[in-house]
Amino acid sequence: MTDQTLTAASAAPAASAASAAPAATAATAATTAADLDAVAGAARRAFATTVASTAAERAAWLRAAADALDANAAELIALADEESHLGPARLTGELARTTNQLRLFAGAVLEGSYLEATIDHVDPAAIPPRPDLRRILRPLGPVAVFSASNFPFAFSVAGGDTASALAAGCPVIVKGHSAHPRLSARTAELVAGALAGAGAPDGIFGHVTGRAAGVALVQHPEIRAVGFTGSLHGGRALFDLANGRPDPIPFYGELSAVNPVLITPAAIEARAEELAAGLAGSFTLGAGQFCTNPGVVFAPAGSGFAERVAAAVGAEPAAVPMLTDGIADAFAGGLAALGGRPGVRVVAGDLAQQAGTGSAVVLATDASAVLADPQALFTECFGPSTLVVEYADVDEALAAIARVGGSLTATVHAQPDEPVDAIVAVLAEVAGRVLFAGWPTGVAVSWAQQHGGPWPSTTTIHTSVGMTAMRRFLRPVAFQAAPEHALPDELKEHNPLGIPRRVDGVLEVPPAS
């Protein structure tokens, strides 16, 4: 199979790794307009089945996809390493995260609370009088998903956007990323075959390639929502297209973040070396190509923290291959611009980067420089760099952090007995996840996770990681005075599925079976 071929769940079950390898290494070509229409039409037809599918059916589909990926792990990891340079150890963990995520969504679908099923019985004494009302979340329809460059498994063809949309009952069309085309094609082939083998409808899953196909996908009348992880420039362009349609659709984009960190004087005094080593490990992880990379770190003036971080990085940081030459070029350009700003100094590393690679750079400035030009100094530099901002007092640091704009994360390192209410108030204003220990580059997949923040980190208030990521692809529908036989099982009076529901204002959670 080449990238010109659209993968759909009607395909035959995937062949063995050995027999399928030539297909995944074939020359790639962009999807044609006619082929895009075909896969979008198939997705719309599949929606008639997925919208009425049971939780057990969708859980089986998700688990089948996870099993297929695990069964072909060696092949997939080798392909991913060839195309991404991320290394087998990192990719092995990422694939395990991806398949575990699929299975977690399967469990969430069966548990049922994500549907927010709500029943209000007739109450003629209410003001105004209340009819019988029953509300539930319903899948939107076919969803377009744009793969990310920096996570070839977890935020790609079978990643969180795909998993959450399928779990919600939406067919998915993935636009593969040009950074890993052969891996994308092979992953799509395996997922499509697994879904078909598990009884999913034809057209539930498609895979397209090429910039023009991506643009057309966002504008296609059959698409009802878009999930995107990528650059601010590209994401904003697609966001505008989604909103400029005759029928605007939700665009759930994760775009850009600098993820500020505030270290208090007490924390520096107690554990400066530990914090410096932790920061060095975090901002260089994966050549700094994480959306949660700690890009701006506030430390007390005179603490020498930037120099401690430089020592932890080493005198001659290694040049590490980056995901693509384009990303490497953008990092070098951003680094040169940031390092050339008045008041910014280079503490470790070199602003001149080798072609195709990234090496660690530690920059430093002070809070007054940041306050004078926050737009320039708070620009994301996607790669292994961090900017240490020295502050005179915590109030000055908070004034600067308030100018950051939206971020995915914000971190405070303080001592256990320190009052941090004022700090947390500012951090919670600018970020979706506030950390009190550790570093932000790890993102757990769970019910309580929030991976999303104010603009420009994301275009939405919803998370793209964790079980509640399904909420993006669902919309509420209320049934008024409906006869029992016309209701979905989740809203029938005696709760045949045993899911959590709110009835007449009271949350009812059936005992676990």
C-alpha positions as CSV (number, residue, x, y, z in Angstrom):
1,M,0.0,0.0,0.0
2,T,1.3,3.5,-0.8
3,D,0.2,6.7,0.8
4,Q,-1.9,7.4,-2.3
5,T,-4.1,4.5,-1.3
6,L,-6.7,5.4,1.3
7,T,-6.9,2.9,4.1
8,A,-10.4,2.0,5.2
9,A,-11.8,-0.6,7.6
10,S,-13.2,-2.5,4.7
11,A,-9.7,-3.6,3.8
12,A,-8.8,-7.2,4.4
13,P,-7.2,-7.9,7.8
14,A,-3.6,-6.9,8.0
15,A,-1.0,-9.3,6.6
16,S,1.9,-10.5,8.6
17,A,4.7,-8.0,9.3
18,A,7.0,-9.7,6.8
19,S,4.5,-9.7,3.9
20,A,3.3,-6.2,4.6
21,A,6.7,-4.5,4.8
22,P,7.1,-3.8,1.0
23,A,3.8,-1.9,1.1
24,A,5.0,0.4,3.9
25,T,8.2,1.2,2.1
26,A,6.6,2.0,-1.3
27,A,7.0,5.5,-2.7
28,T,4.5,7.9,-1.2
29,A,2.2,10.3,-3.1
30,A,-0.4,12.8,-2.0
31,T,-4.0,11.9,-1.8
32,T,-6.1,13.1,-4.8
33,A,-9.3,15.1,-4.4
34,A,-11.3,12.2,-5.8
35,D,-9.8,9.8,-3.3
36,L,-10.5,12.2,-0.4
37,D,-14.1,12.5,-1.5
38,A,-14.3,8.7,-1.5
39,V,-12.9,8.2,2.0
40,A,-15.0,11.1,3.4
41,G,-18.1,9.6,1.9
42,A,-17.3,6.2,3.4
43,A,-16.8,7.9,6.8
44,R,-20.2,9.5,6.6
45,R,-21.8,6.2,5.7
46,A,-20.0,4.5,8.6
47,F,-21.3,7.1,11.0
48,A,-24.8,5.6,10.5
49,T,-23.5,2.5,12.2
50,T,-21.1,4.0,14.7
51,V,-23.6,6.5,16.1
52,A,-25.8,3.5,17.0
53,S,-23.0,1.2,18.1
54,T,-23.0,-0.2,21.6
55,A,-20.3,0.5,24.2
56,A,-19.2,-3.2,24.0
57,E,-18.7,-2.9,20.2
58,R,-16.6,0.2,20.4
59,A,-14.5,-1.2,23.2
60,A,-13.9,-4.3,21.1
61,W,-12.8,-2.2,18.2
62,L,-10.3,-0.2,20.3
63,R,-8.8,-3.3,21.9
64,A,-8.4,-4.9,18.5
65,A,-6.4,-1.9,17.3
66,A,-4.2,-2.0,20.4
67,D,-3.6,-5.8,20.0
68,A,-2.6,-5.3,16.3
69,L,-0.1,-2.6,17.1
70,D,1.4,-4.6,20.0
71,A,1.7,-7.7,17.8
72,N,3.7,-5.7,15.2
73,A,5.7,-3.7,17.7
74,A,9.2,-4.7,16.5
75,E,8.4,-3.7,12.9
76,L,6.7,-0.4,13.9
77,I,9.5,0.7,16.3
78,A,12.2,0.0,13.7
79,L,10.2,2.1,11.1
80,A,9.7,4.9,13.6
81,D,13.4,5.0,14.5
82,E,14.4,5.2,10.9
83,E,12.2,8.2,10.3
84,S,12.3,10.0,13.6
85,H,15.8,9.4,15.1
86,L,14.1,9.1,18.5
87,G,15.7,5.8,19.5
88,P,14.3,2.3,20.3
89,A,14.0,2.9,24.0
90,R,11.9,6.1,23.7
91,L,9.8,4.6,20.9
92,T,9.1,1.3,22.8
93,G,7.7,3.3,25.7
94,E,5.7,5.5,23.4
95,L,4.1,2.6,21.6
96,A,3.2,1.0,24.9
97,R,1.6,4.3,26.0
98,T,-0.4,4.3,22.7
99,T,-1.8,0.9,23.0
100,N,-2.5,1.3,26.7
101,Q,-4.4,4.5,25.8
102,L,-6.6,2.6,23.4
103,R,-7.4,0.1,26.1
104,L,-8.1,2.8,28.7
105,F,-10.6,4.4,26.3
106,A,-12.2,1.0,25.9
107,G,-12.7,0.8,29.6
108,A,-14.1,4.4,29.8
109,V,-16.7,3.6,27.1
110,L,-17.9,0.6,29.1
111,E,-18.0,2.6,32.3
112,G,-20.3,5.2,30.7
113,S,-20.0,8.3,32.9
114,Y,-18.5,10.2,29.9
115,L,-22.0,10.4,28.4
116,E,-23.2,12.7,31.2
117,A,-26.6,10.9,31.2
118,T,-29.1,13.1,33.0
119,I,-32.8,12.6,33.8
120,D,-35.3,15.1,35.1
121,H,-38.7,13.6,35.7
122,V,-41.9,15.5,35.3
123,D,-42.5,18.2,37.9
124,P,-45.7,20.3,37.5
125,A,-44.8,22.2,40.6
126,A,-41.5,23.6,39.2
127,I,-41.4,27.1,38.0
128,P,-41.9,26.9,35.1
129,P,-43.5,23.4,35.1
130,R,-41.0,20.8,34.0
131,P,-41.7,18.1,31.4
132,D,-39.8,14.8,31.4
133,L,-36.3,15.7,30.1
134,R,-33.4,13.3,29.4
135,R,-30.1,14.4,28.2
136,I,-27.1,12.6,26.8
137,L,-23.9,13.2,24.7
138,R,-24.0,12.1,21.1
139,P,-21.1,11.6,18.7
140,L,-20.6,14.5,16.2
141,G,-19.8,12.6,13.0
142,P,-16.6,12.0,11.0
143,V,-13.5,13.6,12.6
144,A,-10.3,14.7,10.9
145,V,-7.1,14.1,12.8
146,F,-3.7,15.6,12.0
147,S,-0.8,13.6,13.1
148,A,2.1,15.3,15.0
149,S,5.7,15.1,14.1
150,N,7.2,14.7,17.6
151,F,5.2,11.7,18.8
152,P,5.0,9.2,15.9
153,F,2.8,6.9,17.9
154,A,1.1,8.7,20.8
155,F,-0.1,11.8,18.8
156,S,-0.2,10.2,15.4
157,V,-2.3,7.7,13.4
158,A,-3.5,5.7,16.3
159,G,-2.9,8.3,19.0
160,G,-5.1,10.1,21.5
161,D,-7.2,12.1,19.0
162,T,-8.0,8.9,17.0
163,A,-8.6,6.8,20.1
164,S,-10.9,9.4,21.7
165,A,-12.9,10.0,18.5
166,L,-13.4,6.3,17.9
167,A,-14.4,5.8,21.5
168,A,-17.0,8.5,21.2
169,G,-18.5,6.8,18.2
170,C,-17.0,9.0,15.4
171,P,-15.3,7.7,12.2
172,V,-11.8,9.1,11.8
173,I,-9.8,10.2,8.8
174,V,-6.1,10.8,9.7
175,K,-3.9,13.1,7.8
176,G,-0.5,11.4,8.1
177,H,2.6,13.5,8.9
178,S,5.3,14.0,6.4
179,A,8.0,13.4,9.1
180,H,7.2,9.7,9.2
181,P,5.2,8.7,6.1
182,R,6.1,5.0,6.0
183,L,5.3,4.5,9.7
184,S,2.0,6.3,9.2
185,A,1.0,4.1,6.2
186,R,1.9,0.9,8.0
187,T,0.2,1.9,11.3
188,A,-2.9,2.9,9.3
189,E,-2.9,-0.4,7.5
190,L,-2.7,-2.3,10.8
191,V,-5.5,-0.3,12.5
192,A,-7.8,-0.6,9.5
193,G,-7.3,-4.4,9.4
194,A,-7.9,-4.7,13.1
195,L,-11.1,-2.7,13.0
196,A,-12.4,-4.7,10.0
197,G,-11.5,-7.9,11.8
198,A,-13.4,-6.8,14.9
199,G,-16.6,-6.1,12.9
200,A,-16.3,-2.3,12.6
201,P,-18.2,-0.8,9.6
202,D,-16.6,0.0,6.3
203,G,-15.2,3.5,6.3
204,I,-14.7,3.9,10.0
205,F,-11.0,4.7,9.5
206,G,-9.2,6.5,6.7
207,H,-5.7,7.7,6.1
208,V,-4.7,10.6,3.7
209,T,-1.5,12.4,2.9
210,G,-0.3,15.7,1.5
211,R,-0.6,19.3,2.4
212,A,-3.4,19.9,-0.1
213,A,-5.4,16.9,1.2
214,G,-5.1,18.2,4.7
215,V,-6.5,21.6,3.7
216,A,-9.3,20.0,1.8
217,L,-10.0,17.7,4.7
218,V,-10.7,20.5,7.1
219,Q,-13.1,22.1,4.5
220,H,-14.8,18.9,3.5
221,P,-18.6,19.0,4.2
222,E,-18.6,15.5,5.7
223,I,-16.1,16.4,8.4
224,R,-17.7,17.5,11.7
225,A,-14.6,18.3,13.9
226,V,-10.8,18.5,13.6
227,G,-8.1,17.4,16.1
228,F,-4.7,18.9,15.5
229,T,-1.2,18.9,17.1
230,G,1.4,21.1,15.5
231,S,2.8,24.6,15.0
232,L,1.1,27.8,15.8
233,H,1.4,29.0,12.2
234,G,-0.1,25.9,10.6
235,G,-2.7,25.4,13.3
236,R,-3.9,28.9,13.1
237,A,-4.3,28.6,9.3
238,L,-6.4,25.4,9.7
239,F,-8.4,26.9,12.6
240,D,-9.3,29.8,10.4
241,L,-10.4,27.5,7.6
242,A,-12.6,25.5,10.0
243,N,-14.2,28.6,11.2
244,G,-14.5,30.1,7.7
245,R,-16.6,27.2,6.4
246,P,-20.2,27.9,5.4
247,D,-20.9,25.5,8.4
248,P,-18.1,26.2,10.9
249,I,-16.9,23.2,12.8
250,P,-14.9,22.8,16.1
251,F,-11.1,22.8,15.6
252,Y,-9.3,21.3,18.6
253,G,-5.7,22.5,18.1
254,E,-2.7,22.2,20.3
255,L,-0.3,24.9,19.0
256,S,2.4,26.6,21.1
257,A,3.5,26.9,24.7
258,V,6.6,28.1,26.7
259,N,5.4,26.4,30.0
260,P,6.8,28.8,32.6
261,V,8.5,27.5,35.8
262,L,8.9,29.5,39.0
263,I,11.6,28.5,41.5
264,T,11.3,30.3,44.9
265,P,14.4,31.6,46.8
266,A,13.8,29.0,49.5
267,A,13.7,26.1,47.0
268,I,17.0,27.4,45.4
269,E,18.6,27.6,48.8
270,A,17.5,24.1,49.7
271,R,18.1,22.1,46.5
272,A,19.7,24.2,43.7
273,E,21.8,21.4,42.3
274,E,18.9,19.0,42.2
275,L,16.7,21.5,40.4
276,A,19.4,22.4,37.9
277,A,19.9,18.7,37.0
278,G,16.1,18.2,36.7
279,L,15.7,21.2,34.4
280,A,18.7,20.1,32.2
281,G,17.2,16.6,31.9
282,S,13.7,18.0,31.1
283,F,14.5,20.6,28.4
284,T,17.0,18.3,26.6
285,L,14.7,15.3,26.6
286,G,14.0,14.1,23.0
287,A,16.1,17.0,21.7
288,G,13.6,19.4,23.4
289,Q,10.9,18.4,20.9
290,F,8.1,18.3,23.5
291,C,5.1,20.6,23.6
292,T,5.5,20.7,27.4
293,N,9.2,21.7,27.3
294,P,10.0,24.1,30.1
295,G,11.1,27.0,27.9
296,V,11.1,29.9,30.5
297,V,12.4,29.4,34.1
298,F,12.2,32.1,36.7
299,A,15.0,32.0,39.4
300,P,16.1,34.5,42.0
301,A,18.7,37.1,40.9
302,G,22.1,36.3,42.2
303,S,21.4,32.6,42.7
304,G,23.7,31.5,39.8
305,F,21.0,29.1,38.7
306,A,21.6,29.6,35.0
307,E,25.2,28.7,35.5
308,R,24.2,25.6,37.5
309,V,22.0,24.5,34.7
310,A,24.8,25.1,32.2
311,A,27.1,22.9,34.3
312,A,24.5,20.2,34.3
313,V,24.2,20.4,30.5
314,G,28.0,20.2,30.1
315,A,30.6,22.3,28.4
316,E,30.0,20.8,24.9
317,P,26.4,19.6,24.5
318,A,26.0,16.9,21.9
319,A,24.3,17.7,18.6
320,V,21.3,15.4,18.3
321,P,19.4,14.7,15.1
322,M,16.0,16.4,15.1
323,L,12.8,15.1,13.7
324,T,13.0,16.9,10.4
325,D,15.4,19.4,8.7
326,G,12.5,21.9,8.8
327,I,12.2,21.6,12.6
328,A,16.0,21.9,13.0
329,D,16.0,25.0,10.8
330,A,13.2,26.6,12.7
331,F,15.0,25.9,16.0
332,A,18.2,27.4,14.7
333,G,16.3,30.5,13.5
334,G,14.3,30.9,16.7
335,L,17.4,30.5,18.8
336,A,19.3,33.1,16.9
337,A,16.4,35.6,17.2
338,L,16.0,34.9,20.9
339,G,19.7,35.0,21.7
340,G,20.1,38.2,19.8
341,R,17.6,40.1,21.8
342,P,19.0,43.0,24.1
343,G,19.6,41.8,27.6
344,V,19.8,38.1,26.7
345,R,23.1,36.2,27.2
346,V,24.2,32.7,26.2
347,V,25.3,30.7,29.3
348,A,25.8,27.4,27.7
349,G,25.9,26.0,24.2
350,D,26.1,27.8,20.8
351,L,23.5,29.8,18.9
352,A,25.0,28.5,15.7
353,Q,23.5,25.0,15.3
354,Q,24.7,22.2,13.0
355,A,22.3,21.4,10.1
356,G,19.6,18.9,10.9
357,T,20.5,18.8,14.6
358,G,19.9,20.5,17.9
359,S,22.3,20.9,20.8
360,A,21.4,22.3,24.2
361,V,21.5,26.0,24.8
362,V,21.0,27.8,28.1
363,L,20.1,31.5,27.8
364,A,19.6,34.0,30.6
365,T,18.0,37.4,31.1
366,D,16.2,39.3,33.8
367,A,12.5,40.0,34.5
368,S,12.8,43.7,33.6
369,A,13.9,42.7,30.1
370,V,11.0,40.3,29.8
371,L,8.5,42.9,31.0
372,A,9.8,45.3,28.4
373,D,9.3,42.9,25.5
374,P,7.3,39.8,26.5
375,Q,6.1,39.0,23.0
376,A,9.7,38.5,21.8
377,L,11.1,36.7,24.9
378,F,8.1,34.4,25.4
379,T,8.1,33.0,21.9
380,E,8.3,29.2,21.8
381,C,11.7,27.9,20.6
382,F,10.9,24.3,19.7
383,G,14.1,22.4,20.6
384,P,16.7,21.9,23.4
385,S,16.8,25.4,24.9
386,T,15.6,27.1,28.0
387,L,15.6,30.8,29.1
388,V,16.4,31.4,32.7
389,V,14.8,34.7,33.9
390,E,16.3,36.2,37.0
391,Y,13.9,38.1,39.3
392,A,14.3,40.5,42.1
393,D,11.4,39.2,44.1
394,V,8.5,36.8,43.6
395,D,6.0,39.7,42.8
396,E,8.3,40.7,39.9
397,A,8.4,37.1,38.6
398,L,4.6,36.8,38.8
399,A,4.1,40.1,36.9
400,A,6.2,38.7,34.1
401,I,4.5,35.3,34.2
402,A,1.2,37.0,33.8
403,R,2.4,38.2,30.4
404,V,3.3,34.8,29.2
405,G,0.0,34.1,27.4
406,G,-1.6,30.7,27.5
407,S,0.6,27.6,28.2
408,L,-0.1,23.9,28.5
409,T,1.7,23.8,31.9
410,A,3.1,26.0,34.6
411,T,5.3,24.8,37.5
412,V,6.2,26.0,40.9
413,H,9.2,24.7,42.9
414,A,8.8,25.7,46.5
415,Q,9.6,24.3,49.9
416,P,6.8,22.2,51.6
417,D,6.0,24.9,54.2
418,E,6.0,27.9,51.9
419,P,2.7,29.7,51.2
420,V,2.1,29.5,47.5
421,D,-1.5,30.8,47.1
422,A,-0.5,33.9,45.2
423,I,1.8,32.0,42.9
424,V,-0.8,29.3,42.1
425,A,-3.4,32.0,41.3
426,V,-1.2,33.4,38.6
427,L,-0.1,30.0,37.3
428,A,-3.6,28.7,37.1
429,E,-4.6,31.8,35.1
430,V,-2.1,31.1,32.3
431,A,-1.9,27.2,32.1
432,G,-4.1,24.1,32.0
433,R,-1.9,22.0,34.3
434,V,-0.1,23.4,37.4
435,L,2.8,21.3,38.7
436,F,4.2,21.4,42.3
437,A,7.0,18.9,41.8
438,G,8.9,17.5,39.0
439,W,9.0,18.8,35.4
440,P,6.3,19.1,32.8
441,T,7.6,16.9,30.0
442,G,5.7,13.8,31.2
443,V,1.9,13.7,30.5
444,A,0.0,10.9,32.1
445,V,-3.1,9.4,30.4
446,S,-5.9,9.5,33.0
447,W,-9.3,10.8,33.9
448,A,-8.0,13.8,35.7
449,Q,-5.5,14.9,33.1
450,Q,-5.7,18.3,31.5
451,H,-3.6,18.8,28.4
452,G,-4.7,22.2,27.0
453,G,-4.6,25.8,28.1
454,P,-5.5,29.3,27.1
455,W,-4.5,30.6,23.6
456,P,-2.0,30.1,22.0
457,S,-1.4,26.8,23.7
458,T,-4.7,25.4,22.4
459,T,-7.8,26.6,20.6
460,T,-10.2,25.1,23.1
461,I,-10.9,24.6,26.8
462,H,-10.9,20.8,26.4
463,T,-8.0,18.4,27.0
464,S,-6.5,16.3,24.2
465,V,-5.1,13.7,26.6
466,G,-7.0,11.5,29.0
467,M,-10.5,10.1,29.1
468,T,-12.3,13.4,29.0
469,A,-10.7,14.1,25.6
470,M,-13.8,12.2,24.2
471,R,-15.9,15.3,25.2
472,R,-14.5,17.2,22.2
473,F,-16.3,14.8,19.8
474,L,-19.7,14.7,21.5
475,R,-22.6,17.1,21.6
476,P,-25.6,17.1,24.0
477,V,-29.1,16.1,22.9
478,A,-32.1,16.3,25.2
479,F,-35.3,14.1,24.7
480,Q,-38.5,15.7,26.0
481,A,-41.5,13.6,26.9
482,A,-40.1,10.7,24.9
483,P,-41.7,7.3,25.1
484,E,-39.6,4.6,26.7
485,H,-39.1,2.7,23.4
486,A,-37.7,5.8,21.6
487,L,-35.0,6.4,24.2
488,P,-31.4,5.2,24.0
489,D,-30.7,2.5,26.5
490,E,-28.5,4.9,28.6
491,L,-31.6,7.0,29.3
492,K,-34.2,4.3,29.9
493,E,-35.9,4.4,33.2
494,H,-34.4,1.3,34.8
495,N,-30.9,1.9,33.6
496,P,-30.4,-1.4,31.8
497,L,-26.7,-0.6,31.2
498,G,-25.9,0.2,34.8
499,I,-24.1,3.5,34.0
500,P,-23.7,6.5,36.3
501,R,-26.5,9.0,35.8
502,R,-27.8,12.2,37.4
503,V,-31.5,11.7,38.2
504,D,-33.6,14.6,39.5
505,G,-30.4,16.4,40.4
506,V,-28.9,13.5,42.3
507,L,-25.9,11.6,41.0
508,E,-26.6,7.9,41.0
509,V,-23.6,5.5,40.7
510,P,-24.7,1.8,40.5
511,P,-22.5,-0.6,42.4
512,A,-19.7,-2.2,40.4
513,S,-20.8,-5.4,38.8
